[in-house]
Structure formats: structure tokens, C-alpha cells
Amino acid sequence: QIDVLEDPVIRNVIVLQTVLQEVRNRSAPVYKRIRDMIQNPEKHFYSFTNEHHRETYIEQKRGETSNDRNDRAIRVAVNWYNEHLKKIEDEEKIQVIFLTNDRANKEKALEEGITAYTCEEYIKSLTANPELVDRLACVSDEGKEIESGKIIFPEHIPLSKLQQGIKSGIYLQGTYRASRENYLEATVWVHGDAAENREIIVQGLKHLNRAVHEDIVAVELLAKDEWVAPSSVVLQDDGQNEDDIENEEEKENILKTSINKDMLRPTGKVVGIIKRNWRPYCGMLSKSHIKEARRHLFTPADRRIPRIRIETRQADTLEGQRIIVAIDGWPRNSRYPNGHFVKNLGSAGDKETETEVLLLEHDVPHQAFSQAVLSFLPKMPWSITEEDMKHREDLRHLNVCSVDPPGCTDIDDALHCREIENGNIEVGVHIADVSHFIRPGNALDEESVKRGTTVYLCEKRIDMVPELLSSNLCSLRSNVDRLAFSCIWEMNHKAEILKTRFTKSVINSKASLTYAEAQMRIDSAAMNDDITTSLRGLNRLAKILKKKRIENGALTLSSPEVRFHMDSETHDPIDLQTKELKETNSMVEEFMLLANISVAQKIYDEFPEFALLRKHPAPPPSNYDILVKAAKSKASFYHNLEIKTDSAKALAESLDKAESPTFPYLNTLLRILTTRCMMQAVYFCSGMDNDFHHYGLASPIYTHFTSPIRRYADIIVHRLLAVAIGADSTYPELTDKHKLADMCKNLNYRHKMAQYAQRASVAFHTHLFFKTKGVVNEEAYILFVRKNAIVVLIPKYGLEGTVFFEEKDKPTPKLDYNNEVPSLTVEGTTLCVFDKVKVNITLDDSNIQHQKMRMVLVEPKV
């Protein structure tokens, strides 16, 4: 009942140590929430260490279960409080109320003369706060669930039996992943070494057996003659009606349409749940059609989560609102799980509300930094002390400058370049020394590692570290002294590295420039000041470095990135433009890559087992099928169009050659498509892995060192490097490869979620943009061809969308799909990958929760 306890109405609560220990064993997230309440002074929640208090400690009796002993310990503590509080003056009489949902414990308490209620009885008695009832979790027993309900699902096997079954190999344990496209299908990713059945398909309501996306489940493989193929059908659950199970069975038959044998995959059924991974879900209420009804269905925003039945009296006020709901349980005779209302986020479609939903749904930690975290920030006014200088070089005399996008306040890198006496060139990359301010293991450090990364939404930044550091003390702004970690090379004029050294330093940046300003200085004949000369030197070397990198087989890929121009009053997007990259973007990037490679080598040499590195695996050859086919289908039109994928170098070279004067956008399309074939780059610990190669950069070793303000991985790399050069001391977690491996897992997850959240933010702003635009006709290129649709890219808006050829209530056109060429022939008109088409774009907001861009083909006319 944690949601009820968190309500501001509930105060003055004593939580016994016996209870806290039990909560800790059962659920880490709930335990954290209850600890936070105890720390919040406004709630007046207290924990009492009854197990360590002479008058409330009890021994377990002979024949007494530990559960009964704990129940008795709780009653003893309640009785003690009643006696203890009697001593207070009469007019201050305090009544102790015992809340428990344990029926036997409540009966015993009443026999002993204790005032006891179930949580439900107590909450319903608070007549001044009727809305609290909605937040009650359903705890009714399975047996008396839905009175009329007939059994739909098979029983779950108890945990002890599941564990035996997994040991003996009868069942497989894995993570349940629901399909976005089809609510009657899921896959289970098997844990451990059962590698031949990494992925098991589960199809049909009974086989899915009440598992929810991300649960850890036990599955039983079906006999080979019952195996199925992944279905290519799109099925959304639009069922409102509980009893319509027959309809479900019809739908399940659609899944089993004719398929050839080699499509069949290992298939199984869920027999039990090992661990529920439920979280609070955002979504909207689908109000019941029955008048005065209290039971309603809630439709989550995430299509992989089933609908949830909740009871609420405020359905009228919640209609059209985004709300949060928690799942409580899923009885066998109920088509949907039961849950309860937690919180109203605001009106759907409203910008603030939708941003909140986006952050919650992508699990981005975004609450304000707590007092505990802020207490570890330096006191203002801050200045550099003599103590700080002990292990540092003073580099304030150098002509250092930073180059960033416009409006950037978290500047974490700066550069310098100068000729030295011997005629060689000294180049320095100076990175904000964040690890000086964030010390291992304190609350600030723990919060930063939990966040993992800064998340950049279209008009909002969710910082990884508090603003005092991110935009001020760590930000390498111009004309102020700042602490840095410097990587300094001596190079010859061919950009060959002769010497590398690393040092903690103090710098004073002479200019913070945007990419455009830096470019203007380099190009301007009139400017010859120190900073401009330094930039020209950097730019000259960067071009040589880039050329070398590309000769080694590094890939230059493309993604259609867009920027929104916001209206300064309403903050609505008024214009979209694709980002254009200048030479200076590439200049900064070259030196950042070089610094990352130099640091990776240094920390790996020093700590071969504990270096935090980043790798980019080579994609399996089959990933490239779509790219190779697309190129082949157009080879007859463009003579030098052949994509080789046997190595990164071959791929890079064939992409460079694939240019066409008559079709200038072809090369960009190929690079965008190549990006889709790639694997994700990931962090890993060098002692737990033997493949370090970074495919995209064609580098044998790589890490992240250059952005510690916005990535936690860089902070660990700074700590490792500081220990390696004797500028800071080590600590146990830094050289524990299992802890590092776990941390990498969290960082990879946070990174992925941040990317998805950023994409969702762009999508939402695109919808806002087209809402005001009305209907638009634009040029587009076909990226993919599907059985009943094409996926197009609209370069002007960097927007991707699907053009469907089958519409509800309209006759289905004649479709002929050819997988070899990738082409789709619609009523005699053939559409191939990379064809230029014209589409009509509108915003379809008929489903307020899942608004989408509707695209219709205008040319060629079908």
C-alpha cells in the first residue's frame, strides 16, 4: 500500500524495524520509497528499532514459525507503545492504531485489546479524503475475485517447483518481452547458456498466461509439431468487453495463417512467474460505458503493457487526462490485471504533461536533486586553493578556447594549439575536471551514477549533475579559472604523435565560440590573433587526422537530424531545419576522438583488468542484407553503385564511391540505411571481455573521457586516469571488475533510454508542428518496403513515416511484394527502395494517446 502511505494526508506513522527488514527483502524500490518517507520531515514517519529495544525484543518459541514470531513481535511493540504513551498528560492522550492486512494477526491483536484495522477499513473511514480510496491496492484473494468470471488462464506453478524445474532443465528461465505490434505474441529471452534456444516465441492468450513485459518468467518448450512462426500481422487490443474470449480465439487463428516450415521457431508457454518487474504505468482511462460504473479499463501508453482494470469514483474528472496506474495482481479468471490509480499528471496533449510522461515511460530519473545530494556541492563563492594546485600544472597562460553549439552552457571541452621551440606542434585537449567535485561513494556520486547521462529533450535538459557544477564550476567558460584534466600531445606537421602526456591542470579559456564563429575566424583574412592562429592550426591537423582515420576504414554515417525553431512566446515549434555541419564540428570531433583513444590506451596499460572502455561490435553479415539489396536494385541506374560489406574499410570506400550527379541525395540515403544496420556501441570492463574493437571508428581501443559533465562513464575514466598518473588516490570499487561490469550494464541501459526519450521528444514536437501546419505535400524517398506498406523519409523535416495501402472500410488494392528486389507493386505501379515519391502529411490525432503522422502517396498516383 505504498501509494496510499505516500499521500500527504497520511502522517504520524511508526514503521517497525521488523517490517522494514521484510520490505527490504521483498522489494528494493518500495524499500527505497519508505526510507525516503522516513527522511521527509513533513511526513512525520519514524522507524523504531524494536528488535534492539530491551522491552520489545522477543525470542522465537519452540515450534513457532519465523512469520508467527514476527507477527508477535509487531503486537508486542504496539502494546509497548500503548503503555509508553499512557504516561503523557491526560489532555494529550494519544491513541495507537495498528494497521495490518494480515487477517490472523489482526484477530490476535483485537483479542489482546489492540485497536486494529485493515488498511482498507482505515482509509475508508477517513471520510474527509474520499479520493484516497482510489489509491488502495487491491489485495482481495484470488478465490473471490470476479464473481462471475470463468477461469481463463492456467495456474502458475509455485516458485519452489519452478526452481527445481529450471535446475533439471524441464523449464527455461528468461525475460518476457511483449510485442508492440501484436498483443497476442511475445518472445522470451532465455538467460544463461541455453544458447540454441536464446529466443522462444509465445503466442496466444493462454500461453502468455498473465506475464507482463519485462517480467522474469519460466517457460516450457512445446513439442516441435506445435512450433509457430513470428506472425507478420499487426494486432492491437481494442477489446472493451470482458467476456469476449471467443473473439480472442478467432484472432489467435489469424496468427496461424499458412507459413513455410523454415520460418518455424522454438515455441513455448509461460508456466510461472519468477519475478514481477512491474513499474507504475502512464496512460489514459478508457471510461466504462455503464452509467455510474466504478470499474474502468486503463490503457497504458506503452503498447506492450496490457490494459489494467481499476476502480475509481473520479472517472469523469480523469477522462482526457494522463494518469499513472500501478498493477496489483492478475487473477486467473480475469482478462486483464487489477490495479489502482496513483496520480493524475495533467491533460493529454499538454506540453508539460507529455514531457513528464515521456520521462516516466523511459525511466529517466528527473526529480529535483535532494538536499542530501546538494549538500556535497562546494560552498560559494568558490575559488581555487593552494591545496588544489598541489597535483596540477598551471596552464592559464595558454590560448585555450572552446567551440560548441549555440546556447551551450555545459561546456566540457576546450582546445589549444601552438608551435614549440623545436618546430613541432603542441596540441592540448582540456576536459572539465568533474571528478574533483564528485567524490566516490557520496550521495552526489550515487545520484550521478544512477542517472548515468544528461538527457537532452527538444527544449529541456535533464542534468546528470546539479546546475552549480554543470553550468558553472565545471563548465569551461571563458575568462574564468577552471580546473581541468588535460591531454597534451607533441606532434609533427604530419599530425604524427611523438609524445603524449596527461596532467591535472588549471586553465583560463580565452573564448567560448560557436561552431559558426570559429569557422568565420578561420576563414577571415583580416583576423590573425592568437586564438584564430590556434584554430587554424587545429583545423589543419584535424583534416590530416580525419584522412588517416578514413584510410583505416572508419565510417562516416548519416542520420537526418533536425532542429526546431521555437516561438519565443508560446514555445511551440514554428520551423524545422536539418542540422548543417561545418568544418569546425569535424575539427572538434577529431581531437575528442584522439583524446579518447589516447586515454583508453593509457588506462588499459595501467589497469588491464579494470579499464572502463567502449566498444562497437561489427554487425553480423545478415544485418547488411537490406543495404546490399537496395544498392543492387538501383545498380543499373547508377554505374558505380556496389556496396561491399566484408570489412568496415570496404564498406566506407564503397559508400564514398556511391555518388550520382543526377541523384545527389542517394549517398545520404545509403549512409542513413547503413546506420540502421549497425549494432549499439556499449561500455564494458576490460577484465570481463576480450573483444575491444570499435567498428565504426576503426580503432582497436576506445573509451569516453571528453564529456564528464554529461556522462558518468567519463567520470570513472577520469578517476582511473588520475590514479594512473598519481594525481589522485584509488578506492576499492574502482578495481572490482564485477562492480564495474554491473555499472556498465546500468550505463548502457540509461544511454539507450536517453536516446529513446530524445527521439520521442522530437516526435512529439513534430506532431505539435504539423498540428498547426494542416496538410502538407512533400518530396520523400522510400527507405524500406514492407508487405502492405512503404517506409519513407522526408528530408526537409528529417521525418520518417509509413504509407499504408490497406485502409479500413475501403477495398484492398492488389499488392505484390517482392522480397528479392525489395519492391511493392500496388495496382500495377512498382515502388522500389530509394524511389523519389511525393506524400501528403497530416497529423492523425483521432487517438489522443497515440497520435501519429498519416502519410498518403500523392505521386506516383496509385
N, C-alpha and C positions, 0 to 999 in steps of 0.2 A: 504493500500500500504506500510505496514511497511517494507517488504523485500526490496523494492526499496529505501526507506529512509535510511535503514541501510548500503547501499552500500557506500564505501569510496568516490565515486565520488560526492555524494550529500552532500554539506556543506553549511554553512551560511543560516540557516533556523530559522525563528521565529515561535514558536508554541504558539498560544494564549491560555490563561487560559480557555476561553470558550470551546475551542476544547479539552484541556486536561481533563476537567471535564467530557465531553461527552465520551471520550475514557475510562476514569476510570469507568464510569457506564456500558459501553458495554463489556469491556474485560480486566480482570486483567493482563493476560500475555502480551498483547500488550501495556498496560499502563506501565508495568514494563520495557519493551524494550525501550519505548520512553523516560522514565525517565533516563535509562542508557545512552541513546544517549546524552541527555542534560548534563549529568555529564562528558561525554568524551570530554576532551579539544580539541582533534584533529578534532572533527566533527563541532565545531562552531555552535551548536544548542542552541537556547536560548528560555526560556519561558518568556512571557510578561504578567504580571497580569493586563490585560486590564479591568477586572471587578472592579479593585480597583484604577483605574487611573482617575483623575478628567476629563480629556479631552476625554476619550474613554468610560466612563461608560454611559449606556443608560437605561432609564426606558421602561418597556413594555407598548405599546399603547393600548388603548381600542380596543377590537376585534382582536388584533394581537395574533397569536398562539406563544407559547414559542419557537417553532422551527424558526418561521419567525423573532422573536425578536433576537434570537441568530445569525441568518444569517446577520441581520442588524448590530449587534454588531461587527461581524467579518469585514464587509465592512467599518464601522466607523474606526476600528483600522487600516485597510490597508490605508485608506485615511490619517489618522493622521500620519502614518509613512512616507507617501509620502511627506507631508508638512514638517514634522520634519527633514527629511534628505535633503530637499532643502537647508537648512541653511548651509550645508557643502560647502567648497570652490568649485568652478566650476569644476576644473580638476578631482575632486574626485566624480563626480556625481554617485549616487547610484540609480539603478532602482529597485523598489519593484515589485515583481511578485506575483500575488495571484493564488495559486493552489487550485482548488476545483473540485470535481466530482459531485457537486450539480448543475444540469443544470440551475434551476431558479436563484440560487444565482449568477452563472457565468454571466447570461444575465443581471441581475440588475447591477452587477459590471461593465460590459462593458458600459452600459448606463451611469454610473457615471464617465466614463473615466478612470477606473482602468484597468491595463494590467492583464488579467486573462486567464488562460489555464486550461484544464482538465489535470490530472496527465499524461494521455496517450499522449496528444498533446505535453506536455513539454518534456517528456522522449524521444519521437520520434524525437524531434528537436535537441537532443544532439548527433549530427552525429559522434562525436569523440568516443562515447561509445555505439556502437550498441548492445553490449551484455546486456545492461540494460533492453532492451525491453522484454527480456525473463523473467525478474523478475516481470513484471507487473501482478497484479492480474486481472483476467477477471471480469469486472463489467458490462458487457452488460446485458440488460434487458432480463427477461425470454422470452418475446414475440419473439424477433428477434434472438433467439439462433441458433439452427441448422436449416438452411433454409429449408432443405428437410424433417427434422425429423418429423415423425408422433408421436403423443402422446403415450408414453409407460406407464407412471405412473399416478395413480390418484392424484388429487390435495391435497396438505397438508392443513388441517384445520387451520385457523389463531389462534394464541396463546390465545387471549381472550376467544374464543369459547372453546378451549381445556380446559382452566382452569375451566370454568363453567361445562364442561362435566365431568371433574375429580371430582369436588365437588359433582356433582349429581350422580356419580357412573356409568355413561354411558361408560367412558373411564378409563383405568388404566394407571398410570404413572410408568415408570421403566427404568432401564438401559439396553441398547441394546447390546447383546453380540453375535457377529458373530461367526460362527463355523469355525474352522481351516480346518476341513475335507471336508466341503461341503458348497460351496459358495451360494447355494440356500436355506440355512437354518440358522436360528438364534434363540436365546432364549431371552426373555425379563424378567429380574428380577424385580418383582414388588416391589415398595417402600411401606413403611407404613404397615398397619395392614391387608391387604387383604391376609391373610396368606394361605388360602386354594388354592389360585392361585399364589403361590410365583413365579412360573416359567411358562412362556407362550411360546409355540413354534410358530415360524413364518416360513412359508415355501412358496417358490415361489417368483419370481421377483416382481410381482405387490404388494404382501403383504408386502414384505420387504421395498418397497416404499422409496428407496433412503436413508435409515438410514445407518449410518456408525458405526462400532464398538465403544462402549463406549458413544455413544450419549444418551441423556435422551429423551425418546420418549413417545408418548401417543399411546396406543393400544386399539383396540376394540375387545372384545371376539367374536368369531364366534359361530354360533349355534352348539349344540352338535353333530348334524349329519355331521358337516363339520370338526370335530376334526381329527387330524392326529397323527401318532406316530413318535418319533425321528427316522430318517432314518439311516440305518446302511451302507449306500452307501458312498463311497468316491468320491466326485466330485470336480475337480479343474477347475477353469475358464481358459480355454485355448483359448477362443474366441477372434479372432482379428477383426472379421467382425462385424461392427455396426448393419447391417440390418438383422442379422441372428436371429431375435427374435423367428422365428418358431422353430429353433433348440433348443432354451431355453425351449420352451413349451414341446418338446419331453422329454428333461431331467427332467422337472418337473413331467412328468408322471412316470419316473423311481422311483421317490421318493415314489410314492403312491402304490408300489407293495403290494401284499397281506400280511396282518398282522392280528394277532388276536386282538379281541376287547379290552382285558385288557391292551394292550400296548398304547391305545389312551391317549393323554394328552391334557389339555386345550390349545386351539389353537386360535391365533388372527391375526390381521393385523395392521400394523402401519398406523395411520391416521394423524399423525402430529409430528413435532419435537419441543420439549420444549427447549432443549439446545444442541447445537452442541459442541462436545468435540474434535474437530479436533486438530491435532498437526502436525508439519512438519514430513513427512514420508521419510524414507530411502528406496532406491530400485534401479531399473535399467530401462533404456529406452528400450522399445521394438520398434525398429525403423520401421516406416511405409514402406510398400513395394512400395509405389508410389514414382516415381522419383521426386526429388525437393520438396517433401511434407514438410510442416511446422508443420502439426499436427501429433502428435505421441502419442502412449499409454505408460504410465509409469507403471511398475509392482512393487508394494511395496514388501519389504522383508517379512513383516508380512502378512501371507496368509489371515488374517481376514479383510484386508482392500481391497476395490475394486480397480481395475485399474483406473488410472486417466489420462484424456486427457490433454496434454499440447501443447502449440505452442512454437517451438524453431527453430532457424536457425542454431544451432550448433549440430544437431543430429549426424553428422559424428564424431565429437570430443567426444561426450558423450557416444558413443557406448562402452560397456565393462567397463564403469565407474560406481561407486556407486554414486548416486546423491540424493539430498534432494528436495522434491516437496511439495508444500502446496496446499490444496484444496481451491477453491474459491466459488464454488456453484455447484448445481446439478439440471439443468433444467428438466422439465417433459418429454421432447422429446429426452433426451439423455441417451444412455445405460450406460454411465459412467459419473462420476463427472468431472468438469473442474478444472484445477489448473494451477500453474505456477512453473517454475524452480526456486529454491532458491540458490543451492550451489552444486559444484562438490566436492566430498570427496576424489576421487582418484580411482586407478584401483581396480576392484573387485579381490578378492583373495590375495591382498597385505596385509601383516600383520597389518601395521599401520591403513590402511583404514578399515579393517574388525573390528579392535578393536574399532575404532571410531563409526562404525555402531552399534556394539553391545551395546555400552554405550548409544547412542542416542535412540535405539529401546527399551531399558529397562529403559529409563528415568532416567539414573544415572547422577546427576549433576557432571560434571568433568572439568569445565573450571578452569583456574588458579584462585587462591584466589585473590580477588580485593584488591586494595590499602586500601579501607575503612576497609576491614576485617583485613588486615595485620597491620593496624595502632594500633590495640588493643593488639598486641603481646608485651611482655616485652622487654625492651631495653637491648641489650647485651653490655658488659658482665653482666650476671645476677648472683646474689648471694642471699642467704637467709638473711633477715634483722631481726633486733630485733623485729620490728613490726610483722613480720611473726610468730615469736616464741610465741607471747602472748597467743594464744589458743592451743599451741602444746606441745606434750611431746617429749623430745629428746631421740630417740631410736637408736642413732648412734652406741652405744656400742654393740648392739645385732648382733649375727651372722646370718644376713639375706642373703638369696641368691635367685636368680630367675632361673626357669627351663622352657625352651621354645624350639620351633622347631629351627633347624639351620637357620641362616641368619635373625632371627627376630630382627627388630630394634625398633618396638613399644612395649616395654616390659611394660605391665601394672600391673603385679602382682609379689610379692615376698613373701617368707615364712621364718619363723624361728620356732625353737622348742628347749626347754631347760628344764632341771629339776629345780624345785624351792625348797626353804628350806624345806617346809612341805612334800616333797616327791612326790608332784603332778607334772604334766607337764604343761608348759605354751606353747601354740601354737599361733602364730600370722600370719594373712594374711594381707599384706600391699599392698594397691592399690594406683596407681598414683593419686595424688590429682589434677585432671584436673579442677575441679570446682573452684580451687583457681585462675586459669589463665583465665577462661572463665566466665565473669560476666553476670548476667541475662540481656537480652534485648539489648546488644550492637551488632554491625554488625557481630562480630566473633561468638557470640552466635546464632544469627539468621541464619547465613550461616551453622553452625553445625547442627542446628535442621532441616534445610531444607534437608541437606544431609542424616542425620539420622544414617548413618552407614558407616564404611570404606568398600570398595568393593575390594576383592582380586581376581584378574584375574590371568591367568597362569604365566604371567611374568610382572605384573604391579599392583601397588596398588593405588587405588583412595582414598586418605586420607579424613577422615571426618574433621580433624583439620590440620592447616598448619604444615609443617615438623619441624619447630623450636620446636613445642610442641611435636608432635607425635614421633619423633625420637631422641629428645634431652631433653628438660627441663622436660617433663613429663615421659620420658622413664626411668625406674628404672635400669639404667646401673650400672655396678659395680664400686666401689671406687670413687663415687661422691656423694655429699649430695643431697638428693631429698626429696621433700615434699610428704607426703603420708597420706592416710586415713587408719587407722589400726583397725582391728577387732581382739581382743585378748581373747582367752579362757583359763580358767584353767580347766584341765581335770584330771581324774584319769587314772590309767593304763588300764582301760577297755574302754577308749575313751568316757566316760560319761562326759558331760559338767557340771561343778559345778558352774562356773561363766562366764559371757560374758561381755566384755566392749568394747566401741568404742572410739577412740580418733584420732584427727588430730595429725600428728607426723612428725618428720624428721628422715630419715633412711639413712644408707650408706651401700649399698649392698656389700657383700664381694666376690661374684662370680656370673657371669651370665653363666649358664651352659645350654648345650643342653640336651634333654631327654637321649641321649646315654651316655653323660659324667656323668650325675647324676647317671645313672644306674651302670656305671663302678665303681664309688666311693663306692656305696652301696655294690657292690659285691666283692670289692677288700679287701682281708685280711690285706694287707700292710698299708692301709690308715685308720688313726684314728684321723684326725684333727677335729677341731670344726665343720666345715661345714659338713663333712661326718657324724659325730655323729648326727648332727641335721637332716640330710637327712634320716638316718636310723630310727630315732625316728618318723619322719613324715610318713615314708613308713609303719612302724609297725602299727601306729594308723590308717592310711588310709585303711589298709586291714580290720581292725575291723569295721570301719565306713561303708565300702562298704558292708561287710557281713550283717550288720544291715539293710542297705538300701534295700538290695535284699530280706531279710526276710520280710520287709514291703511290698514287691510287686513291687519294682522298676524294670523297663525293661532295658535289655541291648540289644540294637538293632544294626543292622549292615548295613553299606552301602559300596558298593565296591568303595572306594576312590582310585584314582591313582595320582601319581606324575610324572611329565615329567622331564627327564634329558635333559637339553638344551645343544646344541653345543655352546661353549663359543664364537666362531667367528660369526656364522650365526644366532644364537639364534633360530635355528629350533629344534624341539624335536627329539632326537636321540634314546631315550629309554623311556619305560613306566614301572613303577613298582607300585604294590599296596602298600599302606602305611602299615607298620607294627607297632603295638602299643606296647610300653614297659610298664613295671610296673610303671615307673615314670610318664607316661602320666596319668595313673589312679590315682596316688598319688596326683598330682596337681589338677586333676579334683575333687577328693573327698573334698579337702579343699575349693575349689572355690564354690562347691555346698553348703557346710556347711555355708560359709560366706554369700552366697546369701539368704539362709533360715533364718539365724540369723538376717540379716539386714531387710528382709521382715517383720519379726515379730515385730521388733523394730519400723519401720516407721508406720506399721499398728496400733500398740498400741498407738502411739503418734498422728497419723493423720488418724483416721478410715475412713474419707471421701475422703482424698486426696492422699492416697498412690498410687504410680505407681507400679503395680505388674504384674507378668507374669503368665498366666495360660495355661494349656494344657488340652482341653476338652476330655472326654472319647469318643471314636468313637461310632457311632450308631452300634448296633449289625450287621446290614446288611453289614457293611464295611468288616467284617471278613469272609463273605461267601467264598471268593476266597481262603483264607488261610485254612479254615476248609476243604473245598472240596479237595484242593491239598493234605492235610495231609491224608484225608480218602482214596484217590485214591492210596496212597502208603503204607497204614497201613498193608496190607497183606505181604509186603516185610520186613517191619521193625517193630518188635513186639511192641516197646514202643512209637509208633507214634500216639499220640492223642493230638490235640490242644484244650484246654479249653479256652473259652473267656469270662466267666461270670464275671471275675474281673481281674485287672492287675496282681494280685498275682497268680491267677490260670494260666494266660497266661504265666507269667515269669517262673513258675515252669514247665509247660508242655514243654516250649521251652528248658529249661535246660535238661529235660529228653530225648528230641528227639535227641539222639546221635546214630550213627551207625558206628561200626568199619569198615564195608565194604564200607561205603559211607561217608567219613569224611566231605565232603563239604555240606552234607544235612542240618546240623544245621545252617550254614551261609545262605544258601538259604532260610530257613524258617524265619530267622531273617530279611533278606532283604525284603521278602514278607510281613512280619509283619509291617515293616517300611512303606510300601505302604498303609497299612490300616489306618494309623494314621491321626489324624486331625493336622492342623497347630497350634503351640503354639503362643499365642498372648499377647501383652501388653494391660492392661486395667486400669481404675481408680477405686479404691476400693469403692468409693461412688456411682458408676454407675452400680454395678454388685453384685450379691450375691454368685456366684459360683467361688471360688478361686482355686479349686483343680488342682494340676499338676499331670496328669495321669501317664506320663512316668517316673517321678521321685518319684511317690507315696508320694508326700509331700502336706500337706494341704495348704501351702502358699509358695510363691516363688517370687523372683524378680531378676533383673540383677544389680549387684553392682561392679563386678570384672573387667570390661573392658571399663572404661570410655574414653580411648583414641580412641576406635573404635566403640562405641555405644553411641548414645545420651541418651538413656533411663537411662543408668548408671549415667549420669551427673545429671539428675533430682533426682535420688535416693540419690546421694551424697548430693545434696542440702537439701533434706528432712531430711536426717540423721544428717547433720551439724546443722540444726535448732533444731532437737530433742535433741542434746547433748549440745546445747548452744554455738557451735563453730562458728556460722555464723548467719546473720540476714535473716529473711524471706522477701518475696516480694509478691505483690498481685496475680500475675499469678500462684504462687505455690499453692495457696489454692483456686483455681477456678476450680471446678471439670469439668465444661463444656469445659474450655480451655484444661484441661489435657486430657479429652476424645478425643478431636479433635487431640491433639498432638499424642496420642496413635494410632489413625487411620492412621496418616501420617507415624509414625514409622513402623507400621505393613506393610504398603504399600512399604516403602523403603526397609525393610528387605526382603520382598518377591521378589522384583525386583532385589535386590543384589544377591539373591540365583539363580534366573533365569539367570542373567548375568554371574555368575560364571560357571553355567552349560554350557551355550553357549560357553564360553571361552574354557572349556575343550573339547567340541565337535569340535570347530574349530581347536584346536591343535591336536586332534585325527585325523582329516582329513589331516592336514599337515603331520602327522607322517605316515599315510598309503599311502600318495601320493608317498613318496619315497620308501615305502616298496614293492609296487606292490601287488601280490596276496599272501594271507596268509591262511593256513588251521589251524584252532584252535579248541580245545575242548570247548564245550559250554553246558549250561544247559537250559532247557526250563523253563521260568518263567510264561508265560501266553499262553493260547491257544485261538485263535480267529476263526471266521468262515472261513476265507480264508488264514490264516497265523499263524505263531507262533512267540512269542517274546522270544529271547534267551539272556542269559548273558554269556559273555566270561570272566571268572575270571582273566585270565592272563592280560587283558587290562582294566578290570573293565568296559567293554563296553557292551552296550545293543543294540540290533538291531532286525529288523523284517525280517523274512524269508517269502516271499510271494510265494504262489503256483499257482497263476494265472499270466501269463505274456502276454503282448500284442503280437498279431500275433502268438501265439502258442496255440495248442489245450488245453482246460481247463481240468485238471485232475479230476478224480472222487473224490469229497470231502464229507466226512461225519462228521459233527460236533456234539459232544455230550456234552451238557452243564452240565449234572449232574456230570460226572466223571472229568471234563474238559479234553476232548481228541479230537483229529482231526485225522480222518483216511484218508490218501492220497493214492489212488490206492492200498488199501489193507494193507498199513503199518500204524499202530496206533502210534500216538505220544501223550504222556501224560506230564503233568506238572512234572518238576524235572528230566525228562529223560535226560541222557547224550547223546549229539549228536556231530557231527563234522561239522563245517561250513567253507565255503570258503569266505573270506572277501576281497572285493575290494572297492576302492573309486569310486563312480559314480559321475563324475563332468560334466556330459553332460549338466546339468542346473547349470550354474556357480553361480547363486544366491542361489539355494537351493541344495548344494552338499549333498550327503548322502552316508552312508555306505551301500553297497549292500551285502547282505548275501545270500548264496545258500547252501542248505543242501547237505553234501557230504556223511555222514553216519548217520542213515541207508540210503541206496540208495533207492530213490523213483522212 
